[in-house]
Amino acid sequence: MIRPSAKKGDELGAVAPGLVEMTDRILYNEVWERKELSKRDRSLLTVAALMTANRHQQLEAHLGLALDNGVTEEELGEAMLHLAFYASWPASITASRLLLNVIQKREGDGCRDEK
């Protein structure tokens, strides 16, 4: 699996190599590869957790990964609407803006799938 924040992780290796190594080995190579949940489902759960915890730096990378793992733009938008009532309206607005940024970057890179 390609880490969603590989470049950021590589930069962190200069100051916290053990953290980067364990993140790669345990989180991405073990947890994300477990068969009990699909990567699509793991992505949706991760986006929800990051959004509700206001972890916006990590959320942006995971929004792109969620799209790569088969979660649609519409499903992500619906999740943000749903969570607005359980997490907070401001968190959903911020997450929606991040999703828009991710989509616009992907369109600029020619990565967006045709509907």
Rosetta silent file (secondary structure, phi, psi, omega in degrees, C-alpha in Angstrom):
SEQUENCE: MIRPSAKKGDELGAVAPGLVEMTDRILYNEVWERKELSKRDRSLLTVAALMTANRHQQLEAHLGLALDNGVTEEELGEAMLHLAFYASWPASITASRLLLNVIQKREGDGCRDEK
SCORE:     score description
SCORE:     0.000 S_00000001
   1 L     0.000  136.947  174.163    0.000    0.000    0.000 S_00000001
   2 L   -81.784  127.809  178.932    1.211    3.492   -0.782 S_00000001
   3 L   -65.077  139.666 -179.036    1.061    5.626    2.317 S_00000001
   4 L   -66.369  -22.182 -179.261   -1.329    8.581    1.914 S_00000001
   5 L  -128.268   47.277 -174.434    1.273   10.962    3.264 S_00000001
   6 H   -55.619  -45.210 -179.036    4.475    9.309    2.091 S_00000001
   7 H   -63.952  -42.529  178.060    6.350   12.561    1.503 S_00000001
   8 H   -64.506  -40.916  177.916    5.344   13.933    4.898 S_00000001
   9 H   -63.775  -40.220  178.071    6.309   10.647    6.512 S_00000001
  10 H   -63.499  -38.655  177.245    9.663   10.678    4.773 S_00000001
  11 H   -64.946  -40.406 -179.659   10.286   14.204    6.082 S_00000001
  12 H   -66.243  -24.289  179.115    9.365   13.096    9.601 S_00000001
  13 L   -58.360  -23.707  178.693   11.914   10.304    9.352 S_00000001
  14 L   -68.780  -29.888 -177.556   14.619   12.907    9.902 S_00000001
  15 L  -114.552  -22.557 -178.321   13.354   13.610   13.416 S_00000001
  16 L  -141.362   64.164 -176.148   11.219   10.567   14.300 S_00000001
  17 H   -61.060  -34.506  179.032   12.398    7.573   12.281 S_00000001
  18 H   -64.869  -39.538  178.469   10.873    5.056   14.704 S_00000001
  19 H   -63.460  -43.806  179.276    7.451    6.677   14.392 S_00000001
  20 H   -64.951  -43.678 -179.032    7.630    6.538   10.599 S_00000001
  21 H   -62.932  -44.614 -179.870    8.832    2.934   10.635 S_00000001
  22 H   -69.387  -35.936  176.274    6.059    1.810   12.992 S_00000001
  23 H   -60.096  -47.525  179.338    3.432    3.750   11.055 S_00000001
  24 H   -64.065  -49.760 -173.341    4.472    1.994    7.863 S_00000001
  25 H   -70.855  -48.421 -173.561    4.893   -1.449    9.399 S_00000001
  26 H   -87.208  -54.239 -174.581    1.966   -1.577   11.809 S_00000001
  27 H   -69.765  -55.781 -173.123   -0.645    0.847   10.518 S_00000001
  28 H   -82.821  -34.988 -178.174   -0.246    0.570    6.757 S_00000001
  29 H   -89.895  -22.263  179.455    1.208   -2.919    6.350 S_00000001
  30 H  -108.688  -60.791 -175.006   -0.755   -4.697    9.081 S_00000001
  31 H   -63.488  -51.669 -177.238   -3.926   -2.813   10.069 S_00000001
  32 L   -66.046  -21.312 -178.153   -4.861   -1.516    6.607 S_00000001
  33 L   -92.959   -1.994  177.934   -4.174   -4.929    5.066 S_00000001
  34 L   -63.616  143.452 -174.208   -6.485   -6.885    7.385 S_00000001
  35 L   -85.961  -11.744 -175.323   -9.230   -8.647    5.433 S_00000001
  36 L   -66.986  -24.825  173.213  -12.042   -8.117    7.961 S_00000001
  37 L  -130.216  144.100  175.887  -12.818   -4.677    6.483 S_00000001
  38 L   -72.450  159.804  176.353  -12.315   -3.526    2.933 S_00000001
  39 H   -62.820  -32.879  177.116   -9.943   -0.639    2.264 S_00000001
  40 H   -60.864  -48.248  179.220  -12.987    1.306    1.101 S_00000001
  41 H   -65.374  -40.905  177.773  -14.676    0.817    4.474 S_00000001
  42 H   -61.158  -39.972  178.888  -11.456    1.584    6.348 S_00000001
  43 H   -63.569  -44.305 -179.781  -11.136    4.804    4.362 S_00000001
  44 H   -63.133  -42.800  177.059  -14.676    5.898    5.165 S_00000001
  45 H   -63.477  -41.588 -179.371  -14.133    5.175    8.863 S_00000001
  46 H   -65.201  -43.895  177.419  -10.794    6.988    8.847 S_00000001
  47 H   -59.585  -45.192 -179.767  -12.262   10.065    7.168 S_00000001
  48 H   -62.443  -44.147 -179.260  -15.081   10.140    9.731 S_00000001
  49 H   -64.866  -44.982 -179.459  -12.676    9.756   12.651 S_00000001
  50 H   -66.019  -39.222  179.758  -10.288   12.423   11.394 S_00000001
  51 H   -64.506  -47.384 -175.706  -13.128   14.816   10.612 S_00000001
  52 H   -71.512  -22.472  178.511  -14.778   14.455   14.008 S_00000001
  53 L   -94.081    4.931 -178.904  -11.445   14.803   15.815 S_00000001
  54 L    55.709   43.053  177.314  -10.532   17.944   13.824 S_00000001
  55 L  -100.202   66.782 -169.815   -7.377   16.315   12.447 S_00000001
  56 H   -68.505  -30.186  178.346   -7.478   18.318    9.243 S_00000001
  57 H   -62.801  -43.079  179.406   -3.845   17.872    8.218 S_00000001
  58 H   -77.494  -29.503 -177.365   -4.282   14.110    8.046 S_00000001
  59 H   -60.441  -42.453 -177.209   -7.838   14.364    6.710 S_00000001
  60 H   -58.203  -46.384  179.219   -6.814   15.890    3.394 S_00000001
  61 H   -63.882  -38.901 -177.406   -4.509   12.988    2.532 S_00000001
  62 H   -75.510  -23.029  172.577   -7.110   10.440    3.617 S_00000001
  63 H   -64.593  -44.351  176.302   -9.822   12.060    1.498 S_00000001
  64 H   -62.927  -41.511  178.417   -7.673   11.373   -1.558 S_00000001
  65 H   -64.401  -38.832  178.214   -6.998    7.839   -0.367 S_00000001
  66 H   -60.612  -43.900  176.955  -10.736    7.303    0.182 S_00000001
  67 H   -61.688  -42.279  178.242  -11.397    8.311   -3.423 S_00000001
  68 H   -63.821  -30.627 -177.651   -8.632    5.951   -4.553 S_00000001
  69 L   -90.063    9.239  172.217  -10.205    3.179   -2.458 S_00000001
  70 L   100.131    0.481  174.019  -13.610    3.527   -4.123 S_00000001
  71 L   -77.066  130.790 -177.182  -15.496    5.939   -1.876 S_00000001
  72 L   -83.544  162.527  175.510  -17.287    8.354   -4.194 S_00000001
  73 H   -58.301  -41.072 -179.465  -17.337   12.130   -3.916 S_00000001
  74 H   -64.201  -41.298  178.756  -21.072   11.907   -3.263 S_00000001
  75 H   -65.484  -39.860  177.538  -20.598    9.391   -0.448 S_00000001
  76 H   -64.613  -42.592  176.737  -17.966   11.579    1.183 S_00000001
  77 H   -61.457  -41.154  179.121  -20.271   14.584    0.930 S_00000001
  78 H   -66.254  -38.832  177.519  -23.123   12.574    2.427 S_00000001
  79 H   -62.588  -39.986  179.850  -20.880   11.408    5.277 S_00000001
  80 H   -67.258  -38.579  175.240  -19.985   15.032    6.013 S_00000001
  81 H   -62.549  -48.614 -179.031  -23.657   16.019    6.036 S_00000001
  82 H   -59.351  -46.019 -176.720  -24.521   13.133    8.350 S_00000001
  83 H   -72.989  -16.860  176.811  -21.641   13.884   10.716 S_00000001
  84 H   -57.276  -32.781 -177.357  -22.541   17.577   10.883 S_00000001
  85 L   -85.874  -15.635 -178.844  -25.316   16.565   13.268 S_00000001
  86 L  -109.133  -30.089 -177.183  -23.134   14.270   15.384 S_00000001
  87 L  -103.266  -66.937  173.160  -19.712   15.951   15.342 S_00000001
  88 L   175.510  149.691  176.937  -20.247   19.603   14.504 S_00000001
  89 H   -62.691  -47.413  179.274  -21.353   21.804   11.679 S_00000001
  90 H   -58.397  -38.718  178.475  -17.987   23.640   11.558 S_00000001
  91 H   -63.092  -38.682  179.392  -16.091   20.330   11.317 S_00000001
  92 H   -70.434  -38.159  176.699  -18.264   19.303    8.378 S_00000001
  93 H   -63.395  -46.195  179.517  -17.803   22.643    6.620 S_00000001
  94 H   -61.892  -45.247  179.480  -14.025   22.413    7.049 S_00000001
  95 H   -63.156  -38.725  178.725  -13.987   18.800    5.834 S_00000001
  96 H   -64.393  -39.887  176.896  -16.151   19.733    2.842 S_00000001
  97 H   -64.645  -39.988  176.843  -13.719   22.507    1.908 S_00000001
  98 H   -63.823  -41.246  177.535  -10.831   20.046    2.155 S_00000001
  99 H   -61.033  -44.512  177.770  -12.729   17.597   -0.058 S_00000001
 100 H   -58.271  -43.670  178.357  -13.304   20.353   -2.603 S_00000001
 101 H   -61.200  -44.046  179.752   -9.568   21.137   -2.569 S_00000001
 102 H   -61.625  -46.079 -179.829   -8.693   17.465   -3.060 S_00000001
 103 H   -62.257  -44.442 -179.897  -11.143   17.142   -5.962 S_00000001
 104 H   -63.971  -39.933  176.765   -9.865   20.318   -7.616 S_00000001
 105 H   -63.398  -42.815 -179.694   -6.246   19.153   -7.298 S_00000001
 106 H   -65.620  -38.802  177.176   -7.151   15.783   -8.783 S_00000001
 107 H   -63.350  -40.445  178.098   -8.984   17.440  -11.679 S_00000001
 108 H   -65.772  -30.022  178.487   -5.918   19.587  -12.307 S_00000001
 109 L   -89.336   -2.317 -177.975   -3.738   16.477  -12.302 S_00000001
 110 L    73.572   23.983 -176.281   -6.138   14.623  -14.578 S_00000001
 111 L   -93.559  -13.129 -174.155   -6.850   12.055  -11.819 S_00000001
 112 L   -75.184  132.330  177.919  -10.604   12.426  -11.567 S_00000001
 113 L   -71.624  147.522  174.892  -12.598    9.548  -12.975 S_00000001
 114 L   -73.850  142.684  178.905  -15.243   10.312  -15.574 S_00000001
 115 L   -92.764    0.000    0.000  -18.803    9.891  -14.353 S_00000001
